[in-house]
Amino acid sequence: MAVKHTPTAIVHKGQKGNNTGCGKDTKEHASLWINTSEKVNCKKNGCKNS
Ligand SMILES: [Zn+2]
C-alpha cells in the first residue's frame, strides 16, 4: 500500500490514517493524502527500500 501527498506528488509507503514509512502523519492535513497503487517515489529512509 502507498499513500500520495497530492501537493508534492510524492508517493510514500503507508496508507491514509497512519504515519508514512518516513514518519509523516497523514492525519495532519488529511485532505492532501490519498491512498494509491502508484510506485513509492519518496527517497527518505523508511519509504525507499520498501
Ligand atoms: Zn516518505
mmCIF file of the protein (N, C-alpha, C, O) and its ligand, coordinates in Angstrom:
data_MODEL
# 
_entry.id   MODEL 
# 
loop_
_entity.id 
_entity.type 
_entity.pdbx_number_of_molecules 
1 polymer     1 
2 non-polymer 1 
# 
_entity_poly.entity_id                      1 
_entity_poly.type                           'polypeptide(L)' 
_entity_poly.nstd_linkage                   no 
_entity_poly.nstd_monomer                   no 
_entity_poly.pdbx_seq_one_letter_code       MAVKHTPTAIVHKGQKGNNTGCGKDTKEHASLWINTSEKVNCKKNGCKNS 
_entity_poly.pdbx_seq_one_letter_code_can   MAVKHTPTAIVHKGQKGNNTGCGKDTKEHASLWINTSEKVNCKKNGCKNS 
_entity_poly.pdbx_strand_id                 A 
# 
loop_
_entity_poly_seq.entity_id 
_entity_poly_seq.num 
_entity_poly_seq.mon_id 
_entity_poly_seq.hetero 
1 1  MET n 
1 2  ALA n 
1 3  VAL n 
1 4  LYS n 
1 5  HIS n 
1 6  THR n 
1 7  PRO n 
1 8  THR n 
1 9  ALA n 
1 10 ILE n 
1 11 VAL n 
1 12 HIS n 
1 13 LYS n 
1 14 GLY n 
1 15 GLN n 
1 16 LYS n 
1 17 GLY n 
1 18 ASN n 
1 19 ASN n 
1 20 THR n 
1 21 GLY n 
1 22 CYS n 
1 23 GLY n 
1 24 LYS n 
1 25 ASP n 
1 26 THR n 
1 27 LYS n 
1 28 GLU n 
1 29 HIS n 
1 30 ALA n 
1 31 SER n 
1 32 LEU n 
1 33 TRP n 
1 34 ILE n 
1 35 ASN n 
1 36 THR n 
1 37 SER n 
1 38 GLU n 
1 39 LYS n 
1 40 VAL n 
1 41 ASN n 
1 42 CYS n 
1 43 LYS n 
1 44 LYS n 
1 45 ASN n 
1 46 GLY n 
1 47 CYS n 
1 48 LYS n 
1 49 ASN n 
1 50 SER n 
# 
loop_
_struct_asym.id 
_struct_asym.entity_id 
A 1 
B 2 
# 
loop_
_chem_comp.id 
_chem_comp.type 
_chem_comp.mon_nstd_flag 
ALA 'L-peptide linking' y 
ASN 'L-peptide linking' y 
ASP 'L-peptide linking' y 
CYS 'L-peptide linking' y 
GLN 'L-peptide linking' y 
GLU 'L-peptide linking' y 
GLY 'peptide linking'   y 
HIS 'L-peptide linking' y 
ILE 'L-peptide linking' y 
LEU 'L-peptide linking' y 
LYS 'L-peptide linking' y 
MET 'L-peptide linking' y 
PRO 'L-peptide linking' y 
SER 'L-peptide linking' y 
THR 'L-peptide linking' y 
TRP 'L-peptide linking' y 
VAL 'L-peptide linking' y 
ZN  non-polymer         . 
# 
_pdbx_entity_nonpoly.entity_id   2 
_pdbx_entity_nonpoly.name        ? 
_pdbx_entity_nonpoly.comp_id     ZN 
# 
_pdbx_nonpoly_scheme.asym_id         B 
_pdbx_nonpoly_scheme.entity_id       2 
_pdbx_nonpoly_scheme.mon_id          ZN 
_pdbx_nonpoly_scheme.ndb_seq_num     1 
_pdbx_nonpoly_scheme.pdb_seq_num     101 
_pdbx_nonpoly_scheme.auth_seq_num    101 
_pdbx_nonpoly_scheme.pdb_mon_id      ZN 
_pdbx_nonpoly_scheme.auth_mon_id     ZN 
_pdbx_nonpoly_scheme.pdb_strand_id   A 
_pdbx_nonpoly_scheme.pdb_ins_code    . 
# 
loop_
_atom_site.group_PDB 
_atom_site.id 
_atom_site.type_symbol 
_atom_site.label_atom_id 
_atom_site.label_alt_id 
_atom_site.label_comp_id 
_atom_site.label_asym_id 
_atom_site.label_entity_id 
_atom_site.label_seq_id 
_atom_site.pdbx_PDB_ins_code 
_atom_site.Cartn_x 
_atom_site.Cartn_y 
_atom_site.Cartn_z 
_atom_site.occupancy 
_atom_site.B_iso_or_equiv 
_atom_site.pdbx_formal_charge 
_atom_site.auth_seq_id 
_atom_site.auth_comp_id 
_atom_site.auth_asym_id 
_atom_site.auth_atom_id 
_atom_site.pdbx_PDB_model_num 
ATOM   1   N  N  . MET A 1 1  ? 0.854  -1.200 0.000  1.00 0.00 ? 1   MET A N  1 
ATOM   2   C  CA . MET A 1 1  ? 0.000  0.000  0.000  1.00 0.00 ? 1   MET A CA 1 
ATOM   3   C  C  . MET A 1 1  ? 0.882  1.239  0.000  1.00 0.00 ? 1   MET A C  1 
ATOM   4   O  O  . MET A 1 1  ? 1.937  1.268  0.633  1.00 0.00 ? 1   MET A O  1 
ATOM   5   N  N  . ALA A 1 2  ? 0.434  2.260  -0.718 1.00 0.00 ? 2   ALA A N  1 
ATOM   6   C  CA . ALA A 1 2  ? 1.173  3.515  -0.769 1.00 0.00 ? 2   ALA A CA 1 
ATOM   7   C  C  . ALA A 1 2  ? 0.191  4.666  -0.581 1.00 0.00 ? 2   ALA A C  1 
ATOM   8   O  O  . ALA A 1 2  ? -1.013 4.528  -0.801 1.00 0.00 ? 2   ALA A O  1 
ATOM   9   N  N  . VAL A 1 3  ? 0.732  5.785  -0.175 1.00 0.00 ? 3   VAL A N  1 
ATOM   10  C  CA . VAL A 1 3  ? -0.108 6.955  0.062  1.00 0.00 ? 3   VAL A CA 1 
ATOM   11  C  C  . VAL A 1 3  ? 0.583  8.173  -0.558 1.00 0.00 ? 3   VAL A C  1 
ATOM   12  O  O  . VAL A 1 3  ? 1.781  8.390  -0.376 1.00 0.00 ? 3   VAL A O  1 
ATOM   13  N  N  . LYS A 1 4  ? -0.198 8.950  -1.288 1.00 0.00 ? 4   LYS A N  1 
ATOM   14  C  CA . LYS A 1 4  ? 0.352  10.078 -2.040 1.00 0.00 ? 4   LYS A CA 1 
ATOM   15  C  C  . LYS A 1 4  ? 0.002  11.400 -1.365 1.00 0.00 ? 4   LYS A C  1 
ATOM   16  O  O  . LYS A 1 4  ? -1.134 11.631 -0.952 1.00 0.00 ? 4   LYS A O  1 
ATOM   17  N  N  . HIS A 1 5  ? 1.017  12.259 -1.267 1.00 0.00 ? 5   HIS A N  1 
ATOM   18  C  CA . HIS A 1 5  ? 0.816  13.635 -0.787 1.00 0.00 ? 5   HIS A CA 1 
ATOM   19  C  C  . HIS A 1 5  ? 0.553  14.477 -2.035 1.00 0.00 ? 5   HIS A C  1 
ATOM   20  O  O  . HIS A 1 5  ? 1.480  14.783 -2.784 1.00 0.00 ? 5   HIS A O  1 
ATOM   21  N  N  . THR A 1 6  ? -0.693 14.846 -2.257 1.00 0.00 ? 6   THR A N  1 
ATOM   22  C  CA . THR A 1 6  ? -1.069 15.403 -3.563 1.00 0.00 ? 6   THR A CA 1 
ATOM   23  C  C  . THR A 1 6  ? -0.378 16.721 -3.933 1.00 0.00 ? 6   THR A C  1 
ATOM   24  O  O  . THR A 1 6  ? -0.106 16.914 -5.117 1.00 0.00 ? 6   THR A O  1 
ATOM   25  N  N  . PRO A 1 7  ? -0.075 17.637 -3.012 1.00 0.00 ? 7   PRO A N  1 
ATOM   26  C  CA . PRO A 1 7  ? 0.574  18.889 -3.444 1.00 0.00 ? 7   PRO A CA 1 
ATOM   27  C  C  . PRO A 1 7  ? 1.974  18.676 -4.011 1.00 0.00 ? 7   PRO A C  1 
ATOM   28  O  O  . PRO A 1 7  ? 2.419  19.428 -4.878 1.00 0.00 ? 7   PRO A O  1 
ATOM   29  N  N  . THR A 1 8  ? 2.668  17.647 -3.518 1.00 0.00 ? 8   THR A N  1 
ATOM   30  C  CA . THR A 1 8  ? 4.035  17.409 -3.951 1.00 0.00 ? 8   THR A CA 1 
ATOM   31  C  C  . THR A 1 8  ? 4.146  16.244 -4.925 1.00 0.00 ? 8   THR A C  1 
ATOM   32  O  O  . THR A 1 8  ? 5.183  16.071 -5.566 1.00 0.00 ? 8   THR A O  1 
ATOM   33  N  N  . ALA A 1 9  ? 3.070  15.430 -5.046 1.00 0.00 ? 9   ALA A N  1 
ATOM   34  C  CA . ALA A 1 9  ? 3.073  14.229 -5.888 1.00 0.00 ? 9   ALA A CA 1 
ATOM   35  C  C  . ALA A 1 9  ? 4.084  13.195 -5.407 1.00 0.00 ? 9   ALA A C  1 
ATOM   36  O  O  . ALA A 1 9  ? 4.482  12.316 -6.171 1.00 0.00 ? 9   ALA A O  1 
ATOM   37  N  N  . ILE A 1 10 ? 4.499  13.293 -4.161 1.00 0.00 ? 10  ILE A N  1 
ATOM   38  C  CA . ILE A 1 10 ? 5.402  12.286 -3.598 1.00 0.00 ? 10  ILE A CA 1 
ATOM   39  C  C  . ILE A 1 10 ? 4.563  11.131 -3.046 1.00 0.00 ? 10  ILE A C  1 
ATOM   40  O  O  . ILE A 1 10 ? 3.620  11.332 -2.281 1.00 0.00 ? 10  ILE A O  1 
ATOM   41  N  N  . VAL A 1 11 ? 4.933  9.926  -3.455 1.00 0.00 ? 11  VAL A N  1 
ATOM   42  C  CA . VAL A 1 11 ? 4.229  8.722  -3.026 1.00 0.00 ? 11  VAL A CA 1 
ATOM   43  C  C  . VAL A 1 11 ? 5.063  8.042  -1.945 1.00 0.00 ? 11  VAL A C  1 
ATOM   44  O  O  . VAL A 1 11 ? 6.215  7.672  -2.169 1.00 0.00 ? 11  VAL A O  1 
ATOM   45  N  N  . HIS A 1 12 ? 4.463  7.888  -0.780 1.00 0.00 ? 12  HIS A N  1 
ATOM   46  C  CA . HIS A 1 12 ? 5.150  7.307  0.373  1.00 0.00 ? 12  HIS A CA 1 
ATOM   47  C  C  . HIS A 1 12 ? 4.621  5.905  0.636  1.00 0.00 ? 12  HIS A C  1 
ATOM   48  O  O  . HIS A 1 12 ? 3.514  5.550  0.230  1.00 0.00 ? 12  HIS A O  1 
ATOM   49  N  N  . LYS A 1 13 ? 5.438  5.122  1.322  1.00 0.00 ? 13  LYS A N  1 
ATOM   50  C  CA . LYS A 1 13 ? 4.983  3.848  1.839  1.00 0.00 ? 13  LYS A CA 1 
ATOM   51  C  C  . LYS A 1 13 ? 4.003  4.115  2.982  1.00 0.00 ? 13  LYS A C  1 
ATOM   52  O  O  . LYS A 1 13 ? 4.236  4.994  3.811  1.00 0.00 ? 13  LYS A O  1 
ATOM   53  N  N  . GLY A 1 14 ? 2.919  3.363  3.022  1.00 0.00 ? 14  GLY A N  1 
ATOM   54  C  CA . GLY A 1 14 ? 1.958  3.532  4.109  1.00 0.00 ? 14  GLY A CA 1 
ATOM   55  C  C  . GLY A 1 14 ? 0.548  3.676  3.569  1.00 0.00 ? 14  GLY A C  1 
ATOM   56  O  O  . GLY A 1 14 ? 0.286  3.382  2.402  1.00 0.00 ? 14  GLY A O  1 
ATOM   57  N  N  . GLN A 1 15 ? -0.339 4.119  4.403  1.00 0.00 ? 15  GLN A N  1 
ATOM   58  C  CA . GLN A 1 15 ? -1.708 4.353  3.976  1.00 0.00 ? 15  GLN A CA 1 
ATOM   59  C  C  . GLN A 1 15 ? -2.340 5.460  4.789  1.00 0.00 ? 15  GLN A C  1 
ATOM   60  O  O  . GLN A 1 15 ? -1.909 5.772  5.900  1.00 0.00 ? 15  GLN A O  1 
ATOM   61  N  N  . LYS A 1 16 ? -3.368 6.042  4.212  1.00 0.00 ? 16  LYS A N  1 
ATOM   62  C  CA . LYS A 1 16 ? -4.073 7.153  4.841  1.00 0.00 ? 16  LYS A CA 1 
ATOM   63  C  C  . LYS A 1 16 ? -4.536 6.761  6.237  1.00 0.00 ? 16  LYS A C  1 
ATOM   64  O  O  . LYS A 1 16 ? -5.090 5.678  6.427  1.00 0.00 ? 16  LYS A O  1 
ATOM   65  N  N  . GLY A 1 17 ? -4.314 7.634  7.213  1.00 0.00 ? 17  GLY A N  1 
ATOM   66  C  CA . GLY A 1 17 ? -4.727 7.363  8.582  1.00 0.00 ? 17  GLY A CA 1 
ATOM   67  C  C  . GLY A 1 17 ? -3.584 6.901  9.467  1.00 0.00 ? 17  GLY A C  1 
ATOM   68  O  O  . GLY A 1 17 ? -3.707 6.883  10.692 1.00 0.00 ? 17  GLY A O  1 
ATOM   69  N  N  . ASN A 1 18 ? -2.455 6.523  8.839  1.00 0.00 ? 18  ASN A N  1 
ATOM   70  C  CA . ASN A 1 18 ? -1.263 6.111  9.592  1.00 0.00 ? 18  ASN A CA 1 
ATOM   71  C  C  . ASN A 1 18 ? -0.096 7.016  9.241  1.00 0.00 ? 18  ASN A C  1 
ATOM   72  O  O  . ASN A 1 18 ? -0.212 7.882  8.374  1.00 0.00 ? 18  ASN A O  1 
ATOM   73  N  N  . ASN A 1 19 ? 1.019  6.817  9.907  1.00 0.00 ? 19  ASN A N  1 
ATOM   74  C  CA . ASN A 1 19 ? 2.231  7.511  9.512  1.00 0.00 ? 19  ASN A CA 1 
ATOM   75  C  C  . ASN A 1 19 ? 2.803  6.871  8.255  1.00 0.00 ? 19  ASN A C  1 
ATOM   76  O  O  . ASN A 1 19 ? 2.648  5.669  8.037  1.00 0.00 ? 19  ASN A O  1 
ATOM   77  N  N  . THR A 1 20 ? 3.465  7.676  7.429  1.00 0.00 ? 20  THR A N  1 
ATOM   78  C  CA . THR A 1 20 ? 4.175  7.127  6.277  1.00 0.00 ? 20  THR A CA 1 
ATOM   79  C  C  . THR A 1 20 ? 5.415  6.385  6.759  1.00 0.00 ? 20  THR A C  1 
ATOM   80  O  O  . THR A 1 20 ? 5.788  6.472  7.929  1.00 0.00 ? 20  THR A O  1 
ATOM   81  N  N  . GLY A 1 21 ? 6.045  5.659  5.852  1.00 0.00 ? 21  GLY A N  1 
ATOM   82  C  CA . GLY A 1 21 ? 7.277  4.961  6.190  1.00 0.00 ? 21  GLY A CA 1 
ATOM   83  C  C  . GLY A 1 21 ? 8.340  5.896  6.731  1.00 0.00 ? 21  GLY A C  1 
ATOM   84  O  O  . GLY A 1 21 ? 9.130  5.509  7.592  1.00 0.00 ? 21  GLY A O  1 
ATOM   85  N  N  . CYS A 1 22 ? 8.367  7.128  6.231  1.00 0.00 ? 22  CYS A N  1 
ATOM   86  C  CA . CYS A 1 22 ? 9.381  8.098  6.671  1.00 0.00 ? 22  CYS A CA 1 
ATOM   87  C  C  . CYS A 1 22 ? 8.895  8.949  7.830  1.00 0.00 ? 22  CYS A C  1 
ATOM   88  O  O  . CYS A 1 22 ? 9.588  9.877  8.246  1.00 0.00 ? 22  CYS A O  1 
ATOM   89  N  N  . GLY A 1 23 ? 7.710  8.646  8.360  1.00 0.00 ? 23  GLY A N  1 
ATOM   90  C  CA . GLY A 1 23 ? 7.304  9.262  9.611  1.00 0.00 ? 23  GLY A CA 1 
ATOM   91  C  C  . GLY A 1 23 ? 6.376  10.460 9.506  1.00 0.00 ? 23  GLY A C  1 
ATOM   92  O  O  . GLY A 1 23 ? 6.127  11.124 10.513 1.00 0.00 ? 23  GLY A O  1 
ATOM   93  N  N  . LYS A 1 24 ? 5.856  10.760 8.320  1.00 0.00 ? 24  LYS A N  1 
ATOM   94  C  CA . LYS A 1 24 ? 4.874  11.847 8.231  1.00 0.00 ? 24  LYS A CA 1 
ATOM   95  C  C  . LYS A 1 24 ? 3.506  11.340 8.691  1.00 0.00 ? 24  LYS A C  1 
ATOM   96  O  O  . LYS A 1 24 ? 3.128  10.197 8.436  1.00 0.00 ? 24  LYS A O  1 
ATOM   97  N  N  . ASP A 1 25 ? 2.782  12.217 9.371  1.00 0.00 ? 25  ASP A N  1 
ATOM   98  C  CA . ASP A 1 25 ? 1.463  11.854 9.889  1.00 0.00 ? 25  ASP A CA 1 
ATOM   99  C  C  . ASP A 1 25 ? 0.392  12.241 8.871  1.00 0.00 ? 25  ASP A C  1 
ATOM   100 O  O  . ASP A 1 25 ? 0.149  13.424 8.634  1.00 0.00 ? 25  ASP A O  1 
ATOM   101 N  N  . THR A 1 26 ? -0.245 11.237 8.272  1.00 0.00 ? 26  THR A N  1 
ATOM   102 C  CA . THR A 1 26 ? -1.246 11.537 7.224  1.00 0.00 ? 26  THR A CA 1 
ATOM   103 C  C  . THR A 1 26 ? -2.566 12.030 7.804  1.00 0.00 ? 26  THR A C  1 
ATOM   104 O  O  . THR A 1 26 ? -3.467 12.420 7.061  1.00 0.00 ? 26  THR A O  1 
ATOM   105 N  N  . LYS A 1 27 ? -2.680 12.014 9.119  1.00 0.00 ? 27  LYS A N  1 
ATOM   106 C  CA . LYS A 1 27 ? -3.891 12.577 9.730  1.00 0.00 ? 27  LYS A CA 1 
ATOM   107 C  C  . LYS A 1 27 ? -3.796 14.101 9.833  1.00 0.00 ? 27  LYS A C  1 
ATOM   108 O  O  . LYS A 1 27 ? -4.801 14.785 10.030 1.00 0.00 ? 27  LYS A O  1 
ATOM   109 N  N  . GLU A 1 28 ? -2.565 14.622 9.697  1.00 0.00 ? 28  GLU A N  1 
ATOM   110 C  CA . GLU A 1 28 ? -2.390 16.067 9.631  1.00 0.00 ? 28  GLU A CA 1 
ATOM   111 C  C  . GLU A 1 28 ? -2.636 16.471 8.178  1.00 0.00 ? 28  GLU A C  1 
ATOM   112 O  O  . GLU A 1 28 ? -2.055 15.874 7.272  1.00 0.00 ? 28  GLU A O  1 
ATOM   113 N  N  . HIS A 1 29 ? -3.476 17.460 7.942  1.00 0.00 ? 29  HIS A N  1 
ATOM   114 C  CA . HIS A 1 29 ? -3.841 17.848 6.580  1.00 0.00 ? 29  HIS A CA 1 
ATOM   115 C  C  . HIS A 1 29 ? -4.327 16.626 5.798  1.00 0.00 ? 29  HIS A C  1 
ATOM   116 O  O  . HIS A 1 29 ? -3.888 16.383 4.674  1.00 0.00 ? 29  HIS A O  1 
ATOM   117 N  N  . ALA A 1 30 ? -5.216 15.880 6.392  1.00 0.00 ? 30  ALA A N  1 
ATOM   118 C  CA . ALA A 1 30 ? -5.651 14.594 5.834  1.00 0.00 ? 30  ALA A CA 1 
ATOM   119 C  C  . ALA A 1 30 ? -6.204 14.722 4.419  1.00 0.00 ? 30  ALA A C  1 
ATOM   120 O  O  . ALA A 1 30 ? -6.129 13.774 3.638  1.00 0.00 ? 30  ALA A O  1 
ATOM   121 N  N  . SER A 1 31 ? -6.752 15.869 4.087  1.00 0.00 ? 31  SER A N  1 
ATOM   122 C  CA . SER A 1 31 ? -7.355 16.025 2.756  1.00 0.00 ? 31  SER A CA 1 
ATOM   123 C  C  . SER A 1 31 ? -6.303 16.022 1.653  1.00 0.00 ? 31  SER A C  1 
ATOM   124 O  O  . SER A 1 31 ? -6.643 15.857 0.482  1.00 0.00 ? 31  SER A O  1 
ATOM   125 N  N  . LEU A 1 32 ? -5.052 16.200 1.999  1.00 0.00 ? 32  LEU A N  1 
ATOM   126 C  CA . LEU A 1 32 ? -3.981 16.242 1.000  1.00 0.00 ? 32  LEU A CA 1 
ATOM   127 C  C  . LEU A 1 32 ? -3.434 14.861 0.674  1.00 0.00 ? 32  LEU A C  1 
ATOM   128 O  O  . LEU A 1 32 ? -2.630 14.716 -0.247 1.00 0.00 ? 32  LEU A O  1 
ATOM   129 N  N  . TRP A 1 33 ? -3.859 13.848 1.414  1.00 0.00 ? 33  TRP A N  1 
ATOM   130 C  CA . TRP A 1 33 ? -3.309 12.497 1.256  1.00 0.00 ? 33  TRP A CA 1 
ATOM   131 C  C  . TRP A 1 33 ? -4.344 11.575 0.625  1.00 0.00 ? 33  TRP A C  1 
ATOM   132 O  O  . TRP A 1 33 ? -5.517 11.605 0.996  1.00 0.00 ? 33  TRP A O  1 
ATOM   133 N  N  . ILE A 1 34 ? -3.909 10.753 -0.333 1.00 0.00 ? 34  ILE A N  1 
ATOM   134 C  CA . ILE A 1 34 ? -4.801 9.750  -0.928 1.00 0.00 ? 34  ILE A CA 1 
ATOM   135 C  C  . ILE A 1 34 ? -4.069 8.411  -1.018 1.00 0.00 ? 34  ILE A C  1 
ATOM   136 O  O  . ILE A 1 34 ? -2.876 8.354  -1.314 1.00 0.00 ? 34  ILE A O  1 
ATOM   137 N  N  . ASN A 1 35 ? -4.806 7.349  -0.758 1.00 0.00 ? 35  ASN A N  1 
ATOM   138 C  CA . ASN A 1 35 ? -4.247 6.019  -0.992 1.00 0.00 ? 35  ASN A CA 1 
ATOM   139 C  C  . ASN A 1 35 ? -4.073 5.831  -2.494 1.00 0.00 ? 35  ASN A C  1 
ATOM   140 O  O  . ASN A 1 35 ? -4.899 6.287  -3.284 1.00 0.00 ? 35  ASN A O  1 
ATOM   141 N  N  . THR A 1 36 ? -3.005 5.165  -2.879 1.00 0.00 ? 36  THR A N  1 
ATOM   142 C  CA . THR A 1 36 ? -2.713 4.988  -4.294 1.00 0.00 ? 36  THR A CA 1 
ATOM   143 C  C  . THR A 1 36 ? -2.018 3.655  -4.531 1.00 0.00 ? 36  THR A C  1 
ATOM   144 O  O  . THR A 1 36 ? -1.406 3.088  -3.626 1.00 0.00 ? 36  THR A O  1 
ATOM   145 N  N  . SER A 1 37 ? -2.121 3.168  -5.753 1.00 0.00 ? 37  SER A N  1 
ATOM   146 C  CA . SER A 1 37 ? -1.361 1.969  -6.139 1.00 0.00 ? 37  SER A CA 1 
ATOM   147 C  C  . SER A 1 37 ? -0.092 2.356  -6.885 1.00 0.00 ? 37  SER A C  1 
ATOM   148 O  O  . SER A 1 37 ? 0.617  1.487  -7.391 1.00 0.00 ? 37  SER A O  1 
ATOM   149 N  N  . GLU A 1 38 ? 0.203  3.660  -6.957 1.00 0.00 ? 38  GLU A N  1 
ATOM   150 C  CA . GLU A 1 38 ? 1.417  4.103  -7.640 1.00 0.00 ? 38  GLU A CA 1 
ATOM   151 C  C  . GLU A 1 38 ? 2.661  3.630  -6.895 1.00 0.00 ? 38  GLU A C  1 
ATOM   152 O  O  . GLU A 1 38 ? 2.611  3.288  -5.714 1.00 0.00 ? 38  GLU A O  1 
ATOM   153 N  N  . LYS A 1 39 ? 3.772  3.623  -7.617 1.00 0.00 ? 39  LYS A N  1 
ATOM   154 C  CA . LYS A 1 39 ? 5.056  3.206  -7.053 1.00 0.00 ? 39  LYS A CA 1 
ATOM   155 C  C  . LYS A 1 39 ? 5.551  4.272  -6.077 1.00 0.00 ? 39  LYS A C  1 
ATOM   156 O  O  . LYS A 1 39 ? 5.432  5.468  -6.345 1.00 0.00 ? 39  LYS A O  1 
ATOM   157 N  N  . VAL A 1 40 ? 6.104  3.839  -4.953 1.00 0.00 ? 40  VAL A N  1 
ATOM   158 C  CA . VAL A 1 40 ? 6.678  4.762  -3.971 1.00 0.00 ? 40  VAL A CA 1 
ATOM   159 C  C  . VAL A 1 40 ? 7.844  5.518  -4.614 1.00 0.00 ? 40  VAL A C  1 
ATOM   160 O  O  . VAL A 1 40 ? 8.734  4.899  -5.197 1.00 0.00 ? 40  VAL A O  1 
ATOM   161 N  N  . ASN A 1 41 ? 7.843  6.842  -4.513 1.00 0.00 ? 41  ASN A N  1 
ATOM   162 C  CA . ASN A 1 41 ? 8.962  7.625  -5.055 1.00 0.00 ? 41  ASN A CA 1 
ATOM   163 C  C  . ASN A 1 41 ? 9.622  8.493  -3.993 1.00 0.00 ? 41  ASN A C  1 
ATOM   164 O  O  . ASN A 1 41 ? 10.516 9.279  -4.307 1.00 0.00 ? 41  ASN A O  1 
ATOM   165 N  N  . CYS A 1 42 ? 9.198  8.362  -2.748 1.00 0.00 ? 42  CYS A N  1 
ATOM   166 C  CA . CYS A 1 42 ? 9.866  9.073  -1.655 1.00 0.00 ? 42  CYS A CA 1 
ATOM   167 C  C  . CYS A 1 42 ? 11.242 8.468  -1.436 1.00 0.00 ? 42  CYS A C  1 
ATOM   168 O  O  . CYS A 1 42 ? 11.401 7.247  -1.428 1.00 0.00 ? 42  CYS A O  1 
ATOM   169 N  N  . LYS A 1 43 ? 12.235 9.330  -1.259 1.00 0.00 ? 43  LYS A N  1 
ATOM   170 C  CA . LYS A 1 43 ? 13.616 8.869  -1.142 1.00 0.00 ? 43  LYS A CA 1 
ATOM   171 C  C  . LYS A 1 43 ? 14.082 8.774  0.303  1.00 0.00 ? 43  LYS A C  1 
ATOM   172 O  O  . LYS A 1 43 ? 15.232 8.416  0.561  1.00 0.00 ? 43  LYS A O  1 
ATOM   173 N  N  . LYS A 1 44 ? 13.201 9.091  1.248  1.00 0.00 ? 44  LYS A N  1 
ATOM   174 C  CA . LYS A 1 44 ? 13.638 9.105  2.633  1.00 0.00 ? 44  LYS A CA 1 
ATOM   175 C  C  . LYS A 1 44 ? 13.675 7.687  3.213  1.00 0.00 ? 44  LYS A C  1 
ATOM   176 O  O  . LYS A 1 44 ? 12.967 6.787  2.761  1.00 0.00 ? 44  LYS A O  1 
ATOM   177 N  N  . ASN A 1 45 ? 14.518 7.526  4.219  1.00 0.00 ? 45  ASN A N  1 
ATOM   178 C  CA . ASN A 1 45 ? 14.602 6.239  4.902  1.00 0.00 ? 45  ASN A CA 1 
ATOM   179 C  C  . ASN A 1 45 ? 13.223 5.838  5.433  1.00 0.00 ? 45  ASN A C  1 
ATOM   180 O  O  . ASN A 1 45 ? 12.487 6.670  5.963  1.00 0.00 ? 45  ASN A O  1 
ATOM   181 N  N  . GLY A 1 46 ? 12.893 4.586  5.288  1.00 0.00 ? 46  GLY A N  1 
ATOM   182 C  CA . GLY A 1 46 ? 11.607 4.099  5.757  1.00 0.00 ? 46  GLY A CA 1 
ATOM   183 C  C  . GLY A 1 46 ? 10.600 3.988  4.634  1.00 0.00 ? 46  GLY A C  1 
ATOM   184 O  O  . GLY A 1 46 ? 9.699  3.150  4.688  1.00 0.00 ? 46  GLY A O  1 
ATOM   185 N  N  . CYS A 1 47 ? 10.741 4.825  3.614  1.00 0.00 ? 47  CYS A N  1 
ATOM   186 C  CA . CYS A 1 47 ? 9.870  4.720  2.419  1.00 0.00 ? 47  CYS A CA 1 
ATOM   187 C  C  . CYS A 1 47 ? 10.606 3.996  1.308  1.00 0.00 ? 47  CYS A C  1 
ATOM   188 O  O  . CYS A 1 47 ? 10.060 3.068  0.711  1.00 0.00 ? 47  CYS A O  1 
ATOM   189 N  N  . LYS A 1 48 ? 11.840 4.401  1.019  1.00 0.00 ? 48  LYS A N  1 
ATOM   190 C  CA . LYS A 1 48 ? 12.601 3.686  -0.004 1.00 0.00 ? 48  LYS A CA 1 
ATOM   191 C  C  . LYS A 1 48 ? 13.034 2.328  0.568  1.00 0.00 ? 48  LYS A C  1 
ATOM   192 O  O  . LYS A 1 48 ? 12.936 2.096  1.773  1.00 0.00 ? 48  LYS A O  1 
ATOM   193 N  N  . ASN A 1 49 ? 13.496 1.467  -0.277 1.00 0.00 ? 49  ASN A N  1 
ATOM   194 C  CA . ASN A 1 49 ? 13.875 0.110  0.105  1.00 0.00 ? 49  ASN A CA 1 
ATOM   195 C  C  . ASN A 1 49 ? 12.719 -0.641 0.737  1.00 0.00 ? 49  ASN A C  1 
ATOM   196 O  O  . ASN A 1 49 ? 12.915 -1.472 1.623  1.00 0.00 ? 49  ASN A O  1 
ATOM   197 N  N  . SER A 1 50 ? 11.517 -0.344 0.278  1.00 0.00 ? 50  SER A N  1 
ATOM   198 C  CA . SER A 1 50 ? 10.355 -0.985 0.890  1.00 0.00 ? 50  SER A CA 1 
ATOM   199 C  C  . SER A 1 50 ? 9.981  -2.239 0.110  1.00 0.00 ? 50  SER A C  1 
ATOM   200 O  O  . SER A 1 50 ? 9.024  -2.926 0.467  1.00 0.00 ? 50  SER A O  1 
HETATM 201 ZN ZN . ZN  B 2 .  ? 8.186  9.097  2.652  1.00 0.00 2 101 ZN  A ZN 1 
# 
